[in-house]
């Protein structure tokens, strides 16, 4: 799991320097490892970074697929209402084909700063 976290943290740096393909690979790899070990919360958080990257590349359909997967996870973890509301706004904007990278980053920020009590055991 430590290696998955290291891989995950490389992604934003790679996005910042324009290595989007490599960032997508790292986000996907970290997400898969977290999911394999039952770390649903972490996998869902990585999915937000992956969704932002997809949006930056104009791949909204793939971002929407991720949102459909991660929304039930966050809902089941009793996330703070404000954080869940930010995620729901992002999902709604995806459905209306108006999603922005800023919306997904806002949702990610709120979810990271208000993790559920169950996150450690998810």
C-alpha positions in Angstrom: 0.0 0.0 0.0 2.9 2.4 0.7 4.1 1.9 -2.9 0.6 2.6 -4.2 0.6 5.9 -2.2 4.0 6.8 -3.7 2.7 6.1 -7.2 -0.4 8.1 -6.5 1.6 11.2 -5.4 3.6 11.1 -8.6 0.5 11.7 -10.6 -0.2 15.4 -9.8 3.5 16.2 -10.4 3.3 14.5 -13.8 0.1 16.4 -14.6 1.9 19.6 -13.7 4.8 19.0 -16.0 2.6 17.8 -18.9 3.1 14.1 -18.6 -0.6 13.3 -18.6 -0.3 9.8 -20.1 2.1 8.8 -17.4 -0.1 10.4 -14.7 -3.1 8.5 -16.0 -1.1 5.3 -15.8 0.0 6.0 -12.2 -3.5 7.0 -11.0 -5.0 3.9 -12.5 -2.3 1.7 -11.0 -2.7 3.2 -7.5 -6.5 2.9 -7.8 -6.3 -0.8 -8.7 -3.9 -1.6 -5.9 -6.1 0.2 -3.3 -9.2 -1.6 -4.7 -7.4 -5.0 -4.6 -6.6 -4.4 -0.9 -10.1 -3.3 -0.1 -9.1 0.3 0.5 -12.3 1.7 -1.2 -12.0 5.2 0.2 -8.4 5.6 -1.1 -9.4 4.1 -4.5 -12.3 6.5 -4.7 -10.0 9.5 -3.9 -7.5 8.4 -6.6 -10.5 8.1 -8.9 -11.1 11.9 -8.4 -7.6 12.6 -9.6 -8.1 10.3 -12.5 -11.4 12.0 -13.4 -9.8 15.4 -13.3 -7.1 14.2 -15.6 -9.7 12.7 -18.0 -11.5 16.0 -18.0 -8.3 17.9 -18.8 -7.9 15.6 -21.8 -11.5 16.1 -23.0 -12.5 12.5 -22.0 -15.6 13.4 -20.1 -17.3 10.0 -20.7 -14.5 8.3 -18.9 -14.7 10.8 -16.0 -18.5 10.0 -15.8 -17.8 6.3 -15.6 -15.5 6.9 -12.7 -18.0 9.1 -11.0 -20.7 6.4 -11.3 -18.3 4.0 -9.6 -17.1 6.3 -6.8 -20.4 8.0 -5.8 -21.8 4.9 -4.0 -18.5 4.4 -2.2 -18.6 7.9 -0.8 -22.3 7.7 0.0 -21.8 4.5 2.0 -19.0 6.0 4.1 -21.2 8.7 5.7 -19.2 11.6 4.3 -19.8 15.1 5.7 -22.8 16.6 4.0 -20.8 19.5 2.5 -18.2 17.2 1.0 -20.8 14.9 -0.4 -22.7 17.9 -1.8 -19.5 19.0 -3.7 -19.2 15.5 -5.2 -22.9 15.4 -6.1 -22.5 18.8 -7.9 -19.6 17.4 -9.8 -21.6 14.3 -10.8 -24.5 16.4 -11.8 -22.3 18.6 -13.9 -20.9 15.5 -15.6 -24.4 14.3 -16.5 -25.2 17.8 -17.9 -21.9 17.7 -19.9 -20.8 20.9 -18.0 -18.2 19.4 -15.7 -15.0 21.3 -15.0 -11.7 20.3 -13.6 -12.3 22.9 -10.9 -15.5 21.1 -9.8 -13.7 17.8 -9.4 -10.8 19.4 -7.6 -13.2 21.1 -5.2 -15.0 17.8 -4.5 -11.6 16.1 -4.0 -10.4 18.9 -1.6 -13.6 18.7 0.5 -13.5 14.9 0.6 -9.8 14.8 1.6 -10.2 17.4 4.4 -13.3 15.7 5.9 -12.6 12.0 5.7 -15.1 9.6 7.2 -14.4 7.7 10.4 -14.7 4.5 8.4 -11.9 5.5 5.9 -9.3 3.7 7.9 -11.2 0.4 7.7 -12.6 0.7 4.2 
